[in-house]
């Protein structure tokens, strides 16, 4: 009987140790995650891989939000923050033309309650020769700009949003950054 009790006690202690280790992980890892900042510094002197063969040189002073940034081989998302201004680049597979891509992005913008597309769209081009369109939008207490490009069976969508005063200060740096957008299917992911 003593041998069975000792073995049961050993099993019980092993099981309790495992439960305590799992409880420590389930409490400790989320606490560690919430203690780390969502945004991290990013090099602004070289291209950043967004995903899907797309790179961009981030604006000076920007930080990358790692909770919203996901590069993959055929798509990707990169969220840069310049103070309170959001600068989001999204790359997705797409089989339409530029007009269809711009229409799809406008629909997503206006599909959010209170958001409206304003003004006329303008043609834009990046330094690498990507041709696209640019427009503006408003939302309660915020303004924004959107750009869309089509290359290699992908859309490259850029949305910028923030309070008008903040946007006015950061748009020149963001414009310079968007001119560095580049699609290179051979770009390492």
C-alpha beads as a LAMMPS data file, in Angstrom:
LAMMPS data file: protein, C-alpha beads

189 atoms
188 bonds

1 atom types
1 bond types

-500.0 500.0 xlo xhi
-500.0 500.0 ylo yhi
-500.0 500.0 zlo zhi

Masses

1 110.0

Atoms # bond

1 1 1 0.000 0.000 0.000
2 1 1 2.894 2.375 0.783
3 1 1 4.262 2.019 -2.761
4 1 1 0.892 2.958 -4.330
5 1 1 0.505 5.996 -2.073
6 1 1 4.054 7.171 -2.889
7 1 1 3.450 6.750 -6.655
8 1 1 0.102 8.589 -6.404
9 1 1 1.762 11.392 -4.452
10 1 1 4.515 11.646 -7.115
11 1 1 1.888 11.752 -9.868
12 1 1 -0.095 14.360 -7.968
13 1 1 2.991 16.545 -7.479
14 1 1 3.897 16.192 -11.165
15 1 1 0.376 17.149 -12.234
16 1 1 0.333 20.121 -9.843
17 1 1 3.703 21.276 -11.177
18 1 1 2.369 21.102 -14.723
19 1 1 -0.801 23.009 -13.786
20 1 1 1.261 25.693 -12.011
21 1 1 3.590 26.024 -15.016
22 1 1 0.637 26.385 -17.417
23 1 1 -1.059 28.899 -15.098
24 1 1 2.181 30.886 -14.920
25 1 1 2.401 30.941 -18.716
26 1 1 -1.264 31.864 -19.163
27 1 1 -0.922 34.793 -16.767
28 1 1 2.712 35.728 -17.367
29 1 1 2.805 35.836 -21.171
30 1 1 -0.217 38.154 -21.573
31 1 1 1.190 40.383 -18.815
32 1 1 4.537 40.501 -20.603
33 1 1 2.812 41.190 -23.932
34 1 1 0.812 44.093 -22.514
35 1 1 3.942 45.504 -20.871
36 1 1 5.708 45.744 -24.249
37 1 1 4.852 48.781 -26.383
38 1 1 2.833 48.152 -29.552
39 1 1 4.986 50.521 -31.549
40 1 1 8.698 50.110 -32.105
41 1 1 11.314 52.255 -33.754
42 1 1 11.954 51.526 -37.404
43 1 1 14.906 52.360 -39.629
44 1 1 13.960 55.278 -41.851
45 1 1 17.059 55.189 -44.021
46 1 1 16.330 51.943 -45.895
47 1 1 13.335 50.145 -47.425
48 1 1 10.937 48.326 -45.121
49 1 1 9.340 45.097 -46.458
50 1 1 5.542 45.482 -46.404
51 1 1 4.929 42.109 -48.079
52 1 1 3.998 40.736 -51.486
53 1 1 7.164 42.184 -53.024
54 1 1 6.367 45.743 -51.868
55 1 1 8.799 47.927 -49.946
56 1 1 8.681 51.504 -48.674
57 1 1 11.114 53.803 -46.907
58 1 1 9.269 54.907 -43.742
59 1 1 9.042 58.621 -42.942
60 1 1 11.594 60.087 -40.546
61 1 1 10.336 59.943 -36.979
62 1 1 7.839 57.158 -37.622
63 1 1 7.345 54.059 -35.521
64 1 1 5.977 50.702 -36.659
65 1 1 2.927 49.273 -34.895
66 1 1 3.788 45.585 -34.571
67 1 1 0.225 44.613 -33.646
68 1 1 -1.023 45.643 -37.106
69 1 1 2.010 44.742 -39.243
70 1 1 1.963 41.395 -41.061
71 1 1 4.257 40.765 -44.056
72 1 1 3.707 37.578 -46.095
73 1 1 4.844 36.306 -49.488
74 1 1 1.774 37.460 -51.432
75 1 1 0.309 40.203 -49.218
76 1 1 1.122 42.335 -46.221
77 1 1 0.235 45.191 -43.934
78 1 1 2.464 47.811 -42.345
79 1 1 1.147 50.427 -39.927
80 1 1 3.440 53.349 -39.234
81 1 1 2.646 56.004 -36.659
82 1 1 3.876 59.562 -36.747
83 1 1 2.631 60.771 -33.398
84 1 1 -1.174 60.545 -33.615
85 1 1 -1.197 60.105 -37.423
86 1 1 -1.736 56.605 -38.853
87 1 1 0.025 55.681 -42.099
88 1 1 -1.201 52.258 -43.246
89 1 1 0.026 50.343 -46.296
90 1 1 -1.836 47.200 -47.323
91 1 1 -0.870 44.819 -50.137
92 1 1 -3.419 42.252 -51.353
93 1 1 -3.792 39.926 -54.326
94 1 1 -6.033 41.548 -56.949
95 1 1 -6.962 40.718 -60.525
96 1 1 -8.648 43.964 -61.600
97 1 1 -7.468 47.303 -62.931
98 1 1 -6.672 50.566 -61.145
99 1 1 -10.228 51.946 -61.472
100 1 1 -11.681 48.816 -59.854
101 1 1 -9.068 48.910 -57.071
102 1 1 -9.794 52.584 -56.355
103 1 1 -13.545 51.898 -56.324
104 1 1 -13.089 49.034 -53.887
105 1 1 -11.022 51.179 -51.536
106 1 1 -13.533 54.059 -51.698
107 1 1 -16.328 51.594 -50.846
108 1 1 -14.450 50.339 -47.803
109 1 1 -13.819 53.899 -46.641
110 1 1 -17.425 55.030 -47.072
111 1 1 -18.680 51.746 -45.608
112 1 1 -17.488 52.954 -42.206
113 1 1 -20.108 55.059 -40.419
114 1 1 -19.369 58.784 -40.708
115 1 1 -16.625 58.460 -43.346
116 1 1 -16.963 60.325 -46.657
117 1 1 -14.734 60.565 -49.715
118 1 1 -14.122 64.231 -50.570
119 1 1 -12.837 66.097 -53.607
120 1 1 -11.601 64.605 -56.831
121 1 1 -9.063 61.884 -57.356
122 1 1 -5.660 62.828 -58.735
123 1 1 -3.191 60.670 -60.592
124 1 1 0.067 60.002 -58.750
125 1 1 3.268 58.081 -59.411
126 1 1 6.028 56.701 -57.240
127 1 1 9.727 57.149 -57.875
128 1 1 9.869 53.569 -59.186
129 1 1 7.129 54.264 -61.746
130 1 1 4.036 52.829 -60.042
131 1 1 1.014 54.743 -61.331
132 1 1 -1.964 55.257 -59.048
133 1 1 -4.699 57.546 -57.826
134 1 1 -5.023 59.633 -54.703
135 1 1 -8.051 61.092 -52.958
136 1 1 -9.178 62.466 -49.646
137 1 1 -11.731 61.526 -47.024
138 1 1 -13.158 62.864 -43.807
139 1 1 -14.440 61.260 -40.652
140 1 1 -15.727 62.666 -37.368
141 1 1 -12.835 64.719 -35.982
142 1 1 -10.375 63.323 -38.526
143 1 1 -9.245 63.787 -42.053
144 1 1 -7.440 61.443 -44.347
145 1 1 -5.910 60.627 -47.651
146 1 1 -5.924 57.423 -49.652
147 1 1 -3.754 56.201 -52.494
148 1 1 -4.056 53.018 -54.503
149 1 1 -1.738 51.331 -57.000
150 1 1 -1.983 48.053 -58.941
151 1 1 1.118 46.012 -59.765
152 1 1 1.855 42.353 -60.386
153 1 1 -1.646 41.117 -59.558
154 1 1 -1.755 43.069 -56.285
155 1 1 -3.253 46.269 -54.970
156 1 1 -1.129 48.544 -52.870
157 1 1 -3.461 50.650 -50.723
158 1 1 -2.262 53.537 -48.602
159 1 1 -4.474 55.273 -46.066
160 1 1 -3.384 58.158 -43.882
161 1 1 -5.565 59.538 -41.101
162 1 1 -5.345 61.994 -38.262
163 1 1 -6.598 65.311 -36.947
164 1 1 -6.257 68.117 -39.513
165 1 1 -3.503 69.934 -37.624
166 1 1 -1.457 66.731 -37.193
167 1 1 -1.971 65.777 -40.846
168 1 1 -0.778 69.184 -42.010
169 1 1 2.498 68.688 -40.160
170 1 1 3.149 65.106 -41.278
171 1 1 1.840 64.920 -44.870
172 1 1 5.071 66.189 -46.470
173 1 1 7.039 63.350 -44.826
174 1 1 4.338 60.805 -45.713
175 1 1 4.217 62.045 -49.329
176 1 1 7.986 61.587 -49.564
177 1 1 7.622 58.083 -48.131
178 1 1 4.847 57.032 -50.528
179 1 1 7.026 58.122 -53.455
180 1 1 9.472 55.377 -52.331
181 1 1 6.864 52.607 -52.684
182 1 1 8.328 49.910 -54.862
183 1 1 7.007 46.632 -56.238
184 1 1 9.687 44.062 -56.957
185 1 1 8.459 40.460 -57.239
186 1 1 12.010 39.272 -56.524
187 1 1 12.156 41.273 -53.259
188 1 1 13.021 38.972 -50.349
189 1 1 10.230 38.599 -47.828

Bonds

1 1 1 2
2 1 2 3
3 1 3 4
4 1 4 5
5 1 5 6
6 1 6 7
7 1 7 8
8 1 8 9
9 1 9 10
10 1 10 11
11 1 11 12
12 1 12 13
13 1 13 14
14 1 14 15
15 1 15 16
16 1 16 17
17 1 17 18
18 1 18 19
19 1 19 20
20 1 20 21
21 1 21 22
22 1 22 23
23 1 23 24
24 1 24 25
25 1 25 26
26 1 26 27
27 1 27 28
28 1 28 29
29 1 29 30
30 1 30 31
31 1 31 32
32 1 32 33
33 1 33 34
34 1 34 35
35 1 35 36
36 1 36 37
37 1 37 38
38 1 38 39
39 1 39 40
40 1 40 41
41 1 41 42
42 1 42 43
43 1 43 44
44 1 44 45
45 1 45 46
46 1 46 47
47 1 47 48
48 1 48 49
49 1 49 50
50 1 50 51
51 1 51 52
52 1 52 53
53 1 53 54
54 1 54 55
55 1 55 56
56 1 56 57
57 1 57 58
58 1 58 59
59 1 59 60
60 1 60 61
61 1 61 62
62 1 62 63
63 1 63 64
64 1 64 65
65 1 65 66
66 1 66 67
67 1 67 68
68 1 68 69
69 1 69 70
70 1 70 71
71 1 71 72
72 1 72 73
73 1 73 74
74 1 74 75
75 1 75 76
76 1 76 77
77 1 77 78
78 1 78 79
79 1 79 80
80 1 80 81
81 1 81 82
82 1 82 83
83 1 83 84
84 1 84 85
85 1 85 86
86 1 86 87
87 1 87 88
88 1 88 89
89 1 89 90
90 1 90 91
91 1 91 92
92 1 92 93
93 1 93 94
94 1 94 95
95 1 95 96
96 1 96 97
97 1 97 98
98 1 98 99
99 1 99 100
100 1 100 101
101 1 101 102
102 1 102 103
103 1 103 104
104 1 104 105
105 1 105 106
106 1 106 107
107 1 107 108
108 1 108 109
109 1 109 110
110 1 110 111
111 1 111 112
112 1 112 113
113 1 113 114
114 1 114 115
115 1 115 116
116 1 116 117
117 1 117 118
118 1 118 119
119 1 119 120
120 1 120 121
121 1 121 122
122 1 122 123
123 1 123 124
124 1 124 125
125 1 125 126
126 1 126 127
127 1 127 128
128 1 128 129
129 1 129 130
130 1 130 131
131 1 131 132
132 1 132 133
133 1 133 134
134 1 134 135
135 1 135 136
136 1 136 137
137 1 137 138
138 1 138 139
139 1 139 140
140 1 140 141
141 1 141 142
142 1 142 143
143 1 143 144
144 1 144 145
145 1 145 146
146 1 146 147
147 1 147 148
148 1 148 149
149 1 149 150
150 1 150 151
151 1 151 152
152 1 152 153
153 1 153 154
154 1 154 155
155 1 155 156
156 1 156 157
157 1 157 158
158 1 158 159
159 1 159 160
160 1 160 161
161 1 161 162
162 1 162 163
163 1 163 164
164 1 164 165
165 1 165 166
166 1 166 167
167 1 167 168
168 1 168 169
169 1 169 170
170 1 170 171
171 1 171 172
172 1 172 173
173 1 173 174
174 1 174 175
175 1 175 176
176 1 176 177
177 1 177 178
178 1 178 179
179 1 179 180
180 1 180 181
181 1 181 182
182 1 182 183
183 1 183 184
184 1 184 185
185 1 185 186
186 1 186 187
187 1 187 188
188 1 188 189
